[in-house]
Amino acid sequence: MTSQITPKPGVDRIALYQGGASSLPGRIDVLKLSSNENPFGVPEAAQKAVAASAAHLHRYPSTDHGDLRAAIAEVHELDADRIICGAGSDEVIEFLCQAYAGEGTEVIYTEHGFSMYKISAFASGAAPVEVPERDRQVDVDAVLAGVTDKTRLVFIANPANPTGTMIPAGEAARLAEALPPHVILVLDGAYAEYVDGYDGGAALVEARDNVVMTRTFSKLYGLGGLRIGWGYGPKAIIDNLNRVRGPFNLSNAQLAAGVAAVRDRDWAETAKVENAKNRAVLARGLADLGVPSDPSEANFILARFADEAEANDCEAALREDGILVRKVPGYGLPQCLRITAGSATDCARVIASVARFRESQA
Ligand SMILES: *Cc1c(COP(=O)(O)O)cnc(C)c1O
């Protein structure tokens, strides 16, 4: 008997998410560089805030996230009324698809774009539409060529994951200007804090009524395990996202940690400076070993090998040395490995391991 219990269209087309590996059997010195986590851990202020929140867990959390929105608004110089908070920015991406996409509509993302866009589009019932990139860079003209009457959302991560590349602010502005009036441009700024002088798209949000920016505490702020993200957009759009948001989507612990982390400006500055330094060392070290990467603006590099076989062999060699990196065939990049820029020591360990791999090939 065939089951009559079926999900709505699209749901069964979502590939189950494969996270970055985090352990190796029998090894205690595992270096996890597969999920773009902060090598310096969790800001102490956030740890204290989580501990303090434990005594209040019998209370439901704030439903309007007022304190967290105020803290974000203060630090980033934004309007608190146009901020929405989610369980990670992944949840804000979901809100966008739930509120604006659905059956009969299309959601655009680019060739090597972040996997959540496709997943959330399918979950909403919309058709995900992938448009080409040019040499692992978002191509604004290709995005525009993909727009139809059915398009509702265009997702672009800037800097992008897993490529680490970025389009200039002028290109994002050109895209926002050229989109037809029924389309929202979403600029995913998960790695925006790592880029000197970049506002993640905030100024473009301020200037227009068709742009939304998403941000996260999971990368630079070292809180991926807690799940805190946020979005910034025109008031009318944010109101609609709040309509589909669960009233208690963030716990007391998440809200308190977010406030503490965003106020810790020293942490943010140190993490940014250390990342830029270590990422440059990692990229140069691998390039010297014949493993190039595109200039990355994020906290990882996309190491490029001769072919898929060599990338897989190097991944296995790194794993033998206790180092976990990310294979990215699902992103159309089977010849590449995404490697998080860890601490200076971490990067040195990666370079030494790839050097041994090279010697073993000779
Ligand atoms: C890591 C990442 C996110 C953030 O996910 P969270 O749900 O906030 O942890 C969003 N977009 C991109 C492109 C990312 O790489």
The ligand as an ORCA input file, in Angstrom:
! r2SCAN-3c Opt
* xyz 0 1
  C      27.409     30.654      8.661
  C      26.527     31.350      7.691
  C      25.303     31.863      8.089
  C      24.945     31.931      9.533
  O      24.224     30.959     10.004
  P      23.612     31.082     11.460
  O      22.288     30.480     11.267
  O      23.522     32.529     11.821
  O      24.526     30.323     12.334
  C      24.518     32.547      7.184
  N      24.931     32.711      5.910
  C      26.113     32.249      5.498
  C      26.547     32.510      4.106
  C      26.939     31.542      6.376
  O      28.097     31.062      5.939
*
